[in-house]
Amino acid sequence: MIQGKVKPKKFLGQHFLTDLSIARRIADTVDVRADLPVLEVGPGMGVMTQFLAEKQQELKVVEIDFESVAYLRGHYPALEDGIIEDDFLKMHLENTFGGRQFALTGNYPYNISSQIFFKVLDYRHLIPLCTGMIQKEVAERMAARPGSKAYGILSVLVQAYYDVEYLFTVPPSVFNPPPKVQSAVIRMTRNDVERLDCDEALFKRLVKTVFNQRRKMLRGSIKPLLATLPGDFTPMLQDKFFELRPEQLSVQEFVALTRRLEVRE
C-alpha cells in the first residue's frame, strides 16, 4: 500500500521543496557530468528524485527517515534497489557504486550541511561533482573569494580541491515548512589538485586556527598553532606578511604558509 504524505520532522531539519520547476533546475545541475552515477541525499518524498530518475544515469538515494523511505518505496518502485536507508554522514561511500566515482546532489538538511561538505572533502577522490541546495549563508561562504567577510574555513578548505559556483537563490516560500532563511543552489567541480603541495593535515589545522581569531592579524591568530610545533618562529613573525588577516589570504598563500611551518631539520 502506498503511504500518505510524509510530515516534515524538525529534528531531522526537514524542509520539503514543493516547487517542481526549482526541483527540476536542481536536478539538472548534475548534467555537466552525465557520465557519472548519481547519489541523492535526503530525497524526502522524491520531488527531485522524479527528475533525476528521468536521466540516463544510474541513481541511488540515501534517506535516514523511515517514513520517507516507505513513501519512496511506494511511489518509486523502479528505484527499490537504489534506496539506501542510512545516515549519509556514517556511510562508507567507497561501497556506494562499487568504488566508482559519482555525482552527489540533494536538498541538504541545513543543520548538517557543513558536515556533509567536510565528508565530501574526505571522499574527494570519489566525488568529482557535488551539487545541491543549502542555506544561502553557507553557499556564500563556500563560494566567497579572499577579502570578503564571508570568506572563511569552509571557503578555503573546499576551494583547495573544488571550483565552487553559486548558481541561484531559492526563497523560503517554496518549502514546507518554510525555513527562516534564504536558500541557494551550488555546484562544486573537482579541480586538478590531487594533493596540496604541503602537509595537508597541517594546512587544515592552520586554516582552522587562524580563522578562529579572524579579527586578529596572522601574527596573533597563528600563535596557538605555533605553540604546538617544533622550532623558533619568532624571526618569521617579523615578516610584514603576518600583518595580514586570515581572510586576505588565498588558498595558494595558505599552502605556502603551511610549507613554512613544516618540521625542519
Accessible surface in RSA format (square Angstrom, percent):
REM  Atomic radii and reference values for relative SASA: ProtOr
REM  Chains: A
REM  Algorithm: Lee & Richards
REM  Probe-radius: 1.40
REM  Slices: 20
REM RES _ NUM      All-atoms   Total-Side   Main-Chain    Non-polar    All polar
REM                ABS   REL    ABS   REL    ABS   REL    ABS   REL    ABS   REL
RES MET A   1   211.81 109.7 136.83  90.6  74.98 178.5 111.92  95.2  99.89 132.3
RES ILE A   2   100.45  57.2  82.77  61.7  17.69  42.6  82.77  59.6  17.69  48.0
RES GLN A   3    78.03  43.6  72.77  53.2   5.26  12.5   9.89  21.1  68.14  51.7
RES GLY A   4    58.15  71.7   0.00   N/A  58.15  71.7  41.30 113.3  16.85  37.7
RES LYS A   5   177.98  86.8 147.81  90.7  30.17  71.8  90.31  81.3  87.67  93.4
RES VAL A   6     7.64   5.0   2.21   2.0   5.42  13.1   3.08   2.7   4.56  12.4
RES LYS A   7   162.70  79.4 157.26  96.5   5.45  13.0 104.43  94.0  58.27  62.1
RES PRO A   8    29.21  21.3  15.40  14.0  13.80  50.2  15.40  12.7  13.80  85.8
RES LYS A   9    33.05  16.1  28.84  17.7   4.21  10.0  33.00  29.7   0.05   0.1
RES LYS A  10   199.06  97.1 176.43 108.3  22.63  53.9 125.73 113.2  73.33  78.1
RES PHE A  11   157.43  78.8 127.77  79.1  29.66  77.2 139.52  84.6  17.91  51.3
RES LEU A  12    33.14  18.5  26.24  18.8   6.90  17.3  28.41  20.0   4.73  12.7
RES GLY A  13    15.21  18.8   0.00   N/A  15.21  18.8  12.39  34.0   2.82   6.3
RES GLN A  14    22.39  12.5  14.03  10.3   8.36  19.9  15.90  33.8   6.50   4.9
RES HIS A  15    48.38  26.4  42.44  29.5   5.94  15.2  21.59  22.3  26.79  31.2
RES PHE A  16    19.58   9.8  18.54  11.5   1.05   2.7  19.58  11.9   0.00   0.0
RES LEU A  17     6.89   3.8   0.15   0.1   6.75  17.0   0.15   0.1   6.75  18.2
RES THR A  18    81.27  57.8  55.82  56.6  25.45  60.6  48.49  65.1  32.78  49.6
RES ASP A  19    42.85  30.0  35.66  35.5   7.19  17.0  11.20  26.4  31.65  31.6
RES LEU A  20    99.72  55.5  94.55  67.6   5.17  13.0  94.82  66.6   4.90  13.2
RES SER A  21    74.86  63.3  62.58  83.5  12.28  28.3  54.49 116.0  20.37  28.5
RES ILE A  22    19.82  11.3  19.82  14.8   0.00   0.0  19.82  14.3   0.00   0.0
RES ALA A  23     0.00   0.0   0.00   0.0   0.00   0.0   0.00   0.0   0.00   0.0
RES ARG A  24   106.05  44.5 106.05  54.1   0.00   0.0  34.43  47.0  71.63  43.4
RES ARG A  25   126.58  53.1 120.17  61.3   6.41  15.3  45.55  62.3  81.03  49.1
RES ILE A  26     0.00   0.0   0.00   0.0   0.00   0.0   0.00   0.0   0.00   0.0
RES ALA A  27     0.00   0.0   0.00   0.0   0.00   0.0   0.00   0.0   0.00   0.0
RES ASP A  28    56.22  39.4  48.82  48.6   7.41  17.5  17.05  40.1  39.17  39.1
RES THR A  29     7.79   5.5   5.86   5.9   1.93   4.6   7.72  10.4   0.08   0.1
RES VAL A  30     0.00   0.0   0.00   0.0   0.00   0.0   0.00   0.0   0.00   0.0
RES ASP A  31    69.89  49.0  55.78  55.5  14.11  33.4  28.97  68.2  40.92  40.8
RES VAL A  32    85.57  56.3  53.76  48.7  31.81  76.6  62.79  54.6  22.77  61.8
RES ARG A  33    74.40  31.2  73.44  37.4   0.96   2.3  27.82  38.0  46.58  28.2
RES ALA A  34    70.48  64.8  52.06  80.3  18.42  41.9  52.91  74.5  17.56  46.5
RES ASP A  35   104.14  72.9  64.27  64.0  39.87  94.3  53.74 126.5  50.40  50.3
RES LEU A  36    10.10   5.6   9.13   6.5   0.97   2.5  10.10   7.1   0.00   0.0
RES PRO A  37    11.21   8.2   9.51   8.7   1.69   6.2  10.31   8.5   0.90   5.6
RES VAL A  38     2.69   1.8   2.69   2.4   0.00   0.0   2.69   2.3   0.00   0.0
RES LEU A  39     0.00   0.0   0.00   0.0   0.00   0.0   0.00   0.0   0.00   0.0
RES GLU A  40     2.42   1.4   2.42   1.8   0.00   0.0   0.00   0.0   2.42   2.0
RES VAL A  41     6.38   4.2   6.38   5.8   0.00   0.0   6.38   5.5   0.00   0.0
RES GLY A  42    23.94  29.5   0.00   N/A  23.94  29.5  11.71  32.1  12.23  27.4
RES PRO A  43     6.74   4.9   0.00   0.0   6.74  24.5   0.76   0.6   5.98  37.2
RES GLY A  44     2.70   3.3   0.00   N/A   2.70   3.3   2.66   7.3   0.04   0.1
RES MET A  45    43.15  22.3  34.37  22.7   8.78  20.9  33.20  28.2   9.95  13.2
RES GLY A  46     0.04   0.0   0.00   N/A   0.04   0.0   0.04   0.1   0.00   0.0
RES VAL A  47    30.24  19.9  27.24  24.7   3.00   7.2  30.20  26.2   0.03   0.1
RES MET A  48     2.70   1.4   2.58   1.7   0.12   0.3   2.13   1.8   0.57   0.8
RES THR A  49     0.00   0.0   0.00   0.0   0.00   0.0   0.00   0.0   0.00   0.0
RES GLN A  50    59.51  33.3  54.00  39.5   5.52  13.1  14.55  31.0  44.96  34.1
RES PHE A  51    17.55   8.8  16.04   9.9   1.51   3.9  16.04   9.7   1.51   4.3
RES LEU A  52     3.42   1.9   0.85   0.6   2.57   6.5   0.85   0.6   2.57   6.9
RES ALA A  53    57.64  53.0  29.54  45.6  28.10  63.9  33.76  47.5  23.88  63.3
RES GLU A  54   107.53  61.7  79.08  59.8  28.44  67.7  46.11  89.2  61.42  50.1
RES LYS A  55    41.97  20.5  25.33  15.5  16.64  39.6  20.76  18.7  21.21  22.6
RES GLN A  56   178.66  99.9 142.92 104.4  35.75  85.1  68.40 145.6 110.26  83.6
RES GLN A  57    23.02  12.9   7.74   5.7  15.28  36.4  10.15  21.6  12.86   9.8
RES GLU A  58    80.30  46.1  63.75  48.2  16.55  39.4  45.30  87.6  35.00  28.6
RES LEU A  59    19.74  11.0   7.76   5.5  11.99  30.1   7.76   5.4  11.99  32.3
RES LYS A  60    47.17  23.0  47.17  28.9   0.00   0.0  12.64  11.4  34.53  36.8
RES VAL A  61     0.00   0.0   0.00   0.0   0.00   0.0   0.00   0.0   0.00   0.0
RES VAL A  62     2.65   1.7   1.11   1.0   1.55   3.7   1.11   1.0   1.55   4.2
RES GLU A  63     7.31   4.2   5.99   4.5   1.32   3.1   1.32   2.6   5.99   4.9
RES ILE A  64    88.81  50.5  70.68  52.7  18.13  43.7  71.05  51.2  17.76  48.2
RES ASP A  65     2.38   1.7   1.24   1.2   1.15   2.7   1.15   2.7   1.24   1.2
RES PHE A  66   139.84  70.0 136.40  84.5   3.44   8.9 136.52  82.8   3.32   9.5
RES GLU A  67    68.00  39.0  64.77  49.0   3.23   7.7  18.15  35.1  49.84  40.7
RES SER A  68     0.00   0.0   0.00   0.0   0.00   0.0   0.00   0.0   0.00   0.0
RES VAL A  69     2.30   1.5   2.30   2.1   0.00   0.0   2.30   2.0   0.00   0.0
RES ALA A  70    37.36  34.4  29.27  45.2   8.09  18.4  33.94  47.8   3.43   9.1
RES TYR A  71    25.87  12.1  25.87  14.7   0.00   0.0   2.31   1.7  23.56  29.0
RES LEU A  72     0.00   0.0   0.00   0.0   0.00   0.0   0.00   0.0   0.00   0.0
RES ARG A  73    99.20  41.7  88.58  45.2  10.62  25.3  29.51  40.3  69.69  42.2
RES GLY A  74    22.52  27.8   0.00   N/A  22.52  27.8  13.08  35.9   9.44  21.2
RES HIS A  75    71.80  39.2  48.10  33.4  23.70  60.6  33.67  34.7  38.13  44.4
RES TYR A  76    42.66  19.9  40.06  22.8   2.60   6.8  29.38  22.1  13.28  16.4
RES PRO A  77    96.51  70.3  84.16  76.7  12.35  44.9  86.06  71.1  10.45  64.9
RES ALA A  78   112.63 103.6  68.36 105.5  44.27 100.7  81.40 114.6  31.23  82.7
RES LEU A  79    18.81  10.5  16.88  12.1   1.93   4.9  18.72  13.1   0.10   0.3
RES GLU A  80    79.45  45.6  74.81  56.6   4.64  11.1  40.11  77.6  39.34  32.1
RES ASP A  81   141.98  99.5 111.46 110.9  30.52  72.2  43.55 102.5  98.43  98.2
RES GLY A  82     6.50   8.0   0.00   N/A   6.50   8.0   4.77  13.1   1.73   3.9
RES ILE A  83    14.49   8.2   0.00   0.0  14.49  34.9   0.00   0.0  14.49  39.3
RES ILE A  84    42.77  24.3  39.53  29.5   3.24   7.8  42.77  30.8   0.00   0.0
RES GLU A  85    89.11  51.2  60.56  45.8  28.55  68.0  23.56  45.6  65.55  53.5
RES ASP A  86    59.07  41.4  51.06  50.8   8.01  18.9  11.09  26.1  47.98  47.8
RES ASP A  87    32.85  23.0  30.77  30.6   2.08   4.9   7.92  18.6  24.93  24.9
RES PHE A  88     8.48   4.2   4.63   2.9   3.85  10.0   4.63   2.8   3.85  11.0
RES LEU A  89    46.66  26.0  28.50  20.4  18.16  45.7  28.50  20.0  18.16  48.9
RES LYS A  90   157.45  76.8 134.83  82.7  22.62  53.9  85.56  77.0  71.89  76.6
RES MET A  91    15.48   8.0  10.73   7.1   4.76  11.3  13.67  11.6   1.82   2.4
RES HIS A  92   119.94  65.6 112.34  78.1   7.60  19.4  74.54  76.8  45.40  52.8
RES LEU A  93     1.09   0.6   0.00   0.0   1.09   2.7   0.00   0.0   1.09   2.9
RES GLU A  94    77.65  44.6  73.18  55.4   4.47  10.6  39.17  75.8  38.48  31.4
RES ASN A  95   108.75  75.0  86.38  83.5  22.37  53.9  31.52  75.9  77.23  74.6
RES THR A  96     8.00   5.7   0.31   0.3   7.69  18.3   7.01   9.4   0.99   1.5
RES PHE A  97     5.28   2.6   0.00   0.0   5.28  13.7   3.94   2.4   1.33   3.8
RES GLY A  98    73.23  90.3   0.00   N/A  73.23  90.3  39.89 109.5  33.34  74.7
RES GLY A  99    43.69  53.9   0.00   N/A  43.69  53.9  22.56  61.9  21.13  47.3
RES ARG A 100   122.77  51.5 115.04  58.6   7.73  18.4  69.00  94.3  53.77  32.6
RES GLN A 101    78.58  43.9  73.13  53.4   5.45  13.0  21.28  45.3  57.30  43.5
RES PHE A 102     0.33   0.2   0.33   0.2   0.00   0.0   0.33   0.2   0.00   0.0
RES ALA A 103     0.00   0.0   0.00   0.0   0.00   0.0   0.00   0.0   0.00   0.0
RES LEU A 104     0.00   0.0   0.00   0.0   0.00   0.0   0.00   0.0   0.00   0.0
RES THR A 105     0.00   0.0   0.00   0.0   0.00   0.0   0.00   0.0   0.00   0.0
RES GLY A 106     0.00   0.0   0.00   N/A   0.00   0.0   0.00   0.0   0.00   0.0
RES ASN A 107    28.48  19.6  21.43  20.7   7.06  17.0   7.09  17.1  21.39  20.7
RES TYR A 108     1.59   0.7   0.00   0.0   1.59   4.1   0.01   0.0   1.57   1.9
RES PRO A 109    27.62  20.1  23.54  21.5   4.08  14.8  27.62  22.8   0.00   0.0
RES TYR A 110    37.34  17.4  24.15  13.7  13.20  34.3  24.35  18.3  12.99  16.0
RES ASN A 111    93.07  64.2  57.35  55.4  35.73  86.0  44.19 106.4  48.88  47.2
RES ILE A 112    44.84  25.5  43.33  32.3   1.51   3.6  44.84  32.3   0.00   0.0
RES SER A 113     2.02   1.7   1.53   2.0   0.48   1.1   0.00   0.0   2.02   2.8
RES SER A 114    34.93  29.5  33.33  44.5   1.60   3.7  24.54  52.3  10.40  14.6
RES GLN A 115    95.10  53.2  90.31  66.0   4.78  11.4  36.68  78.1  58.42  44.3
RES ILE A 116     0.00   0.0   0.00   0.0   0.00   0.0   0.00   0.0   0.00   0.0
RES PHE A 117     0.13   0.1   0.13   0.1   0.00   0.0   0.13   0.1   0.00   0.0
RES PHE A 118    66.55  33.3  65.14  40.3   1.41   3.7  65.32  39.6   1.23   3.5
RES LYS A 119    25.06  12.2  21.82  13.4   3.24   7.7  11.63  10.5  13.43  14.3
RES VAL A 120     0.00   0.0   0.00   0.0   0.00   0.0   0.00   0.0   0.00   0.0
RES LEU A 121    11.40   6.3  11.35   8.1   0.05   0.1  11.40   8.0   0.00   0.0
RES ASP A 122    93.49  65.5  70.57  70.2  22.92  54.2  19.65  46.3  73.84  73.6
RES TYR A 123    34.05  15.9  34.05  19.4   0.00   0.0  18.97  14.3  15.08  18.6
RES ARG A 124    49.23  20.7  48.14  24.5   1.10   2.6   6.66   9.1  42.57  25.8
RES HIS A 125   112.22  61.3  99.09  68.9  13.14  33.6  81.66  84.2  30.56  35.6
RES LEU A 126     9.62   5.4   9.62   6.9   0.00   0.0   9.62   6.8   0.00   0.0
RES ILE A 127     0.00   0.0   0.00   0.0   0.00   0.0   0.00   0.0   0.00   0.0
RES PRO A 128    11.05   8.1  10.51   9.6   0.54   2.0  10.51   8.7   0.54   3.4
RES LEU A 129     0.00   0.0   0.00   0.0   0.00   0.0   0.00   0.0   0.00   0.0
RES CYS A 130     0.05   0.0   0.05   0.1   0.00   0.0   0.00   0.0   0.05   0.1
RES THR A 131     0.16   0.1   0.00   0.0   0.16   0.4   0.16   0.2   0.00   0.0
RES GLY A 132     0.00   0.0   0.00   N/A   0.00   0.0   0.00   0.0   0.00   0.0
RES MET A 133     0.00   0.0   0.00   0.0   0.00   0.0   0.00   0.0   0.00   0.0
RES ILE A 134     0.00   0.0   0.00   0.0   0.00   0.0   0.00   0.0   0.00   0.0
RES GLN A 135    38.49  21.5  38.49  28.1   0.00   0.0   0.76   1.6  37.73  28.6
RES LYS A 136    58.80  28.7  58.80  36.1   0.00   0.0  26.32  23.7  32.48  34.6
RES GLU A 137    97.15  55.8  94.45  71.5   2.71   6.4  33.04  63.9  64.11  52.3
RES VAL A 138    11.82   7.8  11.82  10.7   0.00   0.0  11.82  10.3   0.00   0.0
RES ALA A 139     0.00   0.0   0.00   0.0   0.00   0.0   0.00   0.0   0.00   0.0
RES GLU A 140    67.70  38.9  62.57  47.3   5.13  12.2  23.05  44.6  44.64  36.4
RES ARG A 141    76.84  32.3  76.84  39.2   0.00   0.0  26.82  36.7  50.02  30.3
RES MET A 142     0.00   0.0   0.00   0.0   0.00   0.0   0.00   0.0   0.00   0.0
RES ALA A 143    23.17  21.3  12.17  18.8  11.00  25.0  12.84  18.1  10.33  27.4
RES ALA A 144    10.85  10.0   1.60   2.5   9.25  21.1  10.83  15.3   0.02   0.0
RES ARG A 145   154.25  64.8 152.20  77.6   2.06   4.9  68.36  93.4  85.89  52.1
RES PRO A 146    50.91  37.1  29.09  26.5  21.81  79.3  29.36  24.2  21.54 133.9
RES GLY A 147    56.48  69.7   0.00   N/A  56.48  69.7  24.19  66.4  32.29  72.3
RES SER A 148    43.08  36.4  34.84  46.5   8.24  19.0  42.51  90.5   0.57   0.8
RES LYS A 149   200.29  97.7 179.31 110.0  20.97  49.9 125.65 113.1  74.63  79.5
RES ALA A 150    33.86  31.1  23.90  36.9   9.96  22.7  31.68  44.6   2.18   5.8
RES TYR A 151     0.55   0.3   0.55   0.3   0.00   0.0   0.14   0.1   0.41   0.5
RES GLY A 152     5.76   7.1   0.00   N/A   5.76   7.1   5.76  15.8   0.00   0.0
RES ILE A 153    45.67  26.0  41.34  30.8   4.33  10.4  41.34  29.8   4.33  11.7
RES LEU A 154     7.19   4.0   4.98   3.6   2.21   5.5   4.98   3.5   2.21   5.9
RES SER A 155     0.16   0.1   0.07   0.1   0.09   0.2   0.00   0.0   0.16   0.2
RES VAL A 156     0.00   0.0   0.00   0.0   0.00   0.0   0.00   0.0   0.00   0.0
RES LEU A 157     5.24   2.9   5.23   3.7   0.01   0.0   5.24   3.7   0.00   0.0
RES VAL A 158     0.00   0.0   0.00   0.0   0.00   0.0   0.00   0.0   0.00   0.0
RES GLN A 159    20.54  11.5   8.96   6.5  11.59  27.6   6.03  12.8  14.51  11.0
RES ALA A 160     2.46   2.3   0.00   0.0   2.46   5.6   0.42   0.6   2.04   5.4
RES TYR A 161    13.99   6.5  13.99   8.0   0.00   0.0   8.74   6.6   5.25   6.5
RES TYR A 162     1.46   0.7   0.00   0.0   1.46   3.8   0.00   0.0   1.46   1.8
RES ASP A 163    85.58  59.9  80.87  80.5   4.71  11.1  29.36  69.1  56.22  56.1
RES VAL A 164    27.34  18.0   1.11   1.0  26.23  63.2   1.11   1.0  26.23  71.1
RES GLU A 165    73.56  42.2  68.81  52.1   4.75  11.3  35.30  68.3  38.26  31.2
RES TYR A 166    73.23  34.2  47.74  27.2  25.49  66.3  47.17  35.4  26.06  32.1
RES LEU A 167    56.15  31.3  26.89  19.2  29.25  73.5  28.78  20.2  27.36  73.6
RES PHE A 168    28.63  14.3  23.06  14.3   5.58  14.5  28.63  17.4   0.00   0.0
RES THR A 169    59.49  42.3  38.17  38.7  21.32  50.8  26.12  35.1  33.37  50.4
RES VAL A 170     0.06   0.0   0.06   0.1   0.00   0.0   0.06   0.1   0.00   0.0
RES PRO A 171    55.84  40.7  55.81  50.9   0.04   0.1  55.81  46.1   0.04   0.2
RES PRO A 172    36.19  26.4  36.19  33.0   0.00   0.0  36.19  29.9   0.00   0.0
RES SER A 173    90.16  76.2  59.74  79.7  30.43  70.1  50.84 108.3  39.33  55.1
RES VAL A 174    19.06  12.5  17.22  15.6   1.84   4.4  19.06  16.6   0.00   0.0
RES PHE A 175     7.58   3.8   0.26   0.2   7.32  19.0   0.26   0.2   7.32  20.9
RES ASN A 176    71.46  49.3  70.93  68.5   0.53   1.3  12.74  30.7  58.71  56.8
RES PRO A 177    54.68  39.8  54.22  49.4   0.46   1.7  54.68  45.1   0.00   0.0
RES PRO A 178    82.80  60.3  68.25  62.2  14.56  52.9  68.25  56.3  14.56  90.5
RES PRO A 179     9.69   7.1   2.76   2.5   6.93  25.2   4.70   3.9   4.99  31.0
RES LYS A 180   210.43 102.7 169.83 104.2  40.60  96.7 120.90 108.8  89.53  95.4
RES VAL A 181    53.46  35.2  47.27  42.8   6.19  14.9  53.46  46.5   0.00   0.0
RES GLN A 182    79.93  44.7  75.60  55.2   4.33  10.3  30.14  64.2  49.79  37.8
RES SER A 183     0.00   0.0   0.00   0.0   0.00   0.0   0.00   0.0   0.00   0.0
RES ALA A 184     0.00   0.0   0.00   0.0   0.00   0.0   0.00   0.0   0.00   0.0
RES VAL A 185     0.00   0.0   0.00   0.0   0.00   0.0   0.00   0.0   0.00   0.0
RES ILE A 186     0.13   0.1   0.13   0.1   0.00   0.0   0.13   0.1   0.00   0.0
RES ARG A 187    37.96  15.9  37.96  19.4   0.00   0.0   0.14   0.2  37.83  22.9
RES MET A 188     0.00   0.0   0.00   0.0   0.00   0.0   0.00   0.0   0.00   0.0
RES THR A 189    48.63  34.6  48.63  49.3   0.00   0.0  43.92  59.0   4.71   7.1
RES ARG A 190    40.19  16.9  23.40  11.9  16.78  40.0  13.99  19.1  26.19  15.9
RES ASN A 191    34.93  24.1  21.85  21.1  13.08  31.5  18.01  43.3  16.93  16.4
RES ASP A 192   142.16  99.6 118.04 117.5  24.12  57.0  40.46  95.2 101.70 101.4
RES VAL A 193    49.83  32.8  44.88  40.6   4.95  11.9  49.83  43.3   0.00   0.0
RES GLU A 194   134.47  77.2 122.40  92.6  12.07  28.7  57.81 111.8  76.66  62.6
RES ARG A 195   160.47  67.4 141.43  72.1  19.04  45.3  66.53  90.9  93.94  56.9
RES LEU A 196    14.33   8.0   6.13   4.4   8.20  20.6   7.45   5.2   6.88  18.5
RES ASP A 197   104.50  73.2  93.27  92.8  11.23  26.6  36.43  85.7  68.07  67.9
RES CYS A 198    16.62  12.6   0.00   0.0  16.62  39.1   8.82  22.3   7.80   8.4
RES ASP A 199    66.99  46.9  56.45  56.2  10.54  24.9  18.89  44.5  48.10  48.0
RES GLU A 200    25.96  14.9  20.98  15.9   4.97  11.8  15.59  30.2  10.37   8.5
RES ALA A 201    69.83  64.2  58.59  90.4  11.24  25.6  65.65  92.5   4.17  11.1
RES LEU A 202    12.62   7.0  11.02   7.9   1.60   4.0  11.97   8.4   0.66   1.8
RES PHE A 203     3.12   1.6   3.12   1.9   0.00   0.0   3.12   1.9   0.00   0.0
RES LYS A 204    85.27  41.6  85.27  52.3   0.00   0.0  41.10  37.0  44.17  47.0
RES ARG A 205   104.38  43.8 100.58  51.3   3.80   9.0  50.36  68.8  54.02  32.7
RES LEU A 206     0.00   0.0   0.00   0.0   0.00   0.0   0.00   0.0   0.00   0.0
RES VAL A 207     0.00   0.0   0.00   0.0   0.00   0.0   0.00   0.0   0.00   0.0
RES LYS A 208    82.48  40.2  82.48  50.6   0.00   0.0  39.50  35.6  42.97  45.8
RES THR A 209    25.83  18.4  21.34  21.6   4.49  10.7   9.49  12.7  16.35  24.7
RES VAL A 210     0.00   0.0   0.00   0.0   0.00   0.0   0.00   0.0   0.00   0.0
RES PHE A 211    13.40   6.7   2.69   1.7  10.71  27.9   2.69   1.6  10.71  30.7
RES ASN A 212   112.18  77.4  79.34  76.7  32.84  79.1  23.74  57.1  88.44  85.5
RES GLN A 213    55.13  30.8  46.56  34.0   8.57  20.4  30.19  64.3  24.94  18.9
RES ARG A 214    73.31  30.8  70.90  36.1   2.41   5.7  40.36  55.2  32.95  20.0
RES ARG A 215   211.22  88.7 199.28 101.6  11.94  28.4  74.06 101.2 137.16  83.1
RES LYS A 216   106.48  51.9 101.39  62.2   5.09  12.1  67.04  60.3  39.44  42.0
RES MET A 217    71.91  37.2  68.14  45.1   3.77   9.0  53.63  45.6  18.28  24.2
RES LEU A 218     0.00   0.0   0.00   0.0   0.00   0.0   0.00   0.0   0.00   0.0
RES ARG A 219    60.51  25.4  60.51  30.8   0.00   0.0  35.73  48.8  24.78  15.0
RES GLY A 220    24.21  29.9   0.00   N/A  24.21  29.9  18.64  51.2   5.57  12.5
RES SER A 221     0.00   0.0   0.00   0.0   0.00   0.0   0.00   0.0   0.00   0.0
RES ILE A 222     0.00   0.0   0.00   0.0   0.00   0.0   0.00   0.0   0.00   0.0
RES LYS A 223   113.22  55.2 109.86  67.4   3.37   8.0  54.87  49.4  58.36  62.2
RES PRO A 224    66.22  48.3  50.05  45.6  16.17  58.8  59.59  49.2   6.62  41.2
RES LEU A 225     4.74   2.6   1.92   1.4   2.82   7.1   4.72   3.3   0.02   0.0
RES LEU A 226    17.83   9.9  12.25   8.8   5.58  14.0  12.44   8.7   5.39  14.5
RES ALA A 227    90.82  83.5  46.78  72.2  44.04 100.2  60.03  84.5  30.79  81.6
RES THR A 228    87.28  62.1  52.27  53.0  35.01  83.4  61.55  82.7  25.73  38.9
RES LEU A 229    25.09  14.0  12.82   9.2  12.27  30.8  14.34  10.1  10.75  28.9
RES PRO A 230    83.22  60.7  64.96  59.2  18.26  66.4  76.55  63.2   6.67  41.4
RES GLY A 231    63.67  78.5   0.00   N/A  63.67  78.5  34.93  95.9  28.74  64.4
RES ASP A 232   102.43  71.7  78.28  77.9  24.15  57.1  42.46  99.9  59.97  59.8
RES PHE A 233    11.24   5.6   6.54   4.1   4.70  12.2   6.92   4.2   4.31  12.3
RES THR A 234    81.69  58.1  79.33  80.4   2.35   5.6  54.37  73.0  27.32  41.3
RES PRO A 235    93.54  68.2  76.92  70.1  16.62  60.4  83.10  68.6  10.44  64.9
RES MET A 236    25.32  13.1  15.00   9.9  10.32  24.6  21.47  18.3   3.85   5.1
RES LEU A 237    16.32   9.1  16.32  11.7   0.00   0.0  16.32  11.5   0.00   0.0
RES GLN A 238   122.38  68.4 103.03  75.3  19.35  46.1  47.80 101.8  74.58  56.6
RES ASP A 239    60.37  42.3  48.17  47.9  12.20  28.8  19.55  46.0  40.82  40.7
RES LYS A 240   151.41  73.9 143.06  87.8   8.35  19.9 110.61  99.6  40.79  43.5
RES PHE A 241    47.92  24.0  39.07  24.2   8.85  23.0  45.98  27.9   1.94   5.5
RES PHE A 242     0.00   0.0   0.00   0.0   0.00   0.0   0.00   0.0   0.00   0.0
RES GLU A 243    70.45  40.4  61.31  46.4   9.13  21.7  15.50  30.0  54.95  44.9
RES LEU A 244    53.93  30.0  53.68  38.4   0.24   0.6  53.93  37.9   0.00   0.0
RES ARG A 245    98.37  41.3  98.37  50.1   0.00   0.0  18.48  25.3  79.89  48.4
RES PRO A 246     0.00   0.0   0.00   0.0   0.00   0.0   0.00   0.0   0.00   0.0
RES GLU A 247    35.87  20.6  35.87  27.1   0.00   0.0   6.43  12.4  29.44  24.0
RES GLN A 248    89.30  49.9  71.06  51.9  18.23  43.4  22.18  47.2  67.11  50.9
RES LEU A 249     0.00   0.0   0.00   0.0   0.00   0.0   0.00   0.0   0.00   0.0
RES SER A 250    29.75  25.1  29.46  39.3   0.28   0.6  24.16  51.5   5.58   7.8
RES VAL A 251    15.63  10.3  14.12  12.8   1.51   3.6  14.12  12.3   1.51   4.1
RES GLN A 252   130.39  72.9 124.40  90.9   5.98  14.2  65.02 138.4  65.36  49.6
RES GLU A 253    67.13  38.5  65.24  49.4   1.89   4.5  25.34  49.0  41.79  34.1
RES PHE A 254     0.00   0.0   0.00   0.0   0.00   0.0   0.00   0.0   0.00   0.0
RES VAL A 255    13.52   8.9  13.52  12.2   0.00   0.0  13.52  11.8   0.00   0.0
RES ALA A 256    38.82  35.7  37.37  57.7   1.45   3.3  37.37  52.6   1.45   3.8
RES LEU A 257     1.86   1.0   0.13   0.1   1.73   4.4   1.22   0.9   0.64   1.7
RES THR A 258     0.00   0.0   0.00   0.0   0.00   0.0   0.00   0.0   0.00   0.0
RES ARG A 259   111.68  46.9  96.50  49.2  15.17  36.1  33.34  45.6  78.33  47.5
RES ARG A 260    91.87  38.6  78.79  40.2  13.08  31.1  45.49  62.2  46.37  28.1
RES LEU A 261     2.42   1.3   0.00   0.0   2.42   6.1   0.00   0.0   2.42   6.5
RES GLU A 262    51.58  29.6  48.34  36.6   3.23   7.7  17.38  33.6  34.20  27.9
RES VAL A 263   115.50  76.0  86.82  78.6  28.68  69.1  88.55  76.9  26.94  73.1
RES ARG A 264   137.52  57.7 111.47  56.8  26.05  62.0  66.41  90.8  71.12  43.1
RES GLU A 265   221.51 127.2 152.07 115.1  69.43 165.3 100.13 193.7 121.38  99.1
END  Absolute sums over single chains surface
CHAIN  1 A    12942.7      10481.3       2461.4       7086.7       5856.0
END  Absolute sums over all chains
TOTAL         12942.7      10481.3       2461.4       7086.7       5856.0
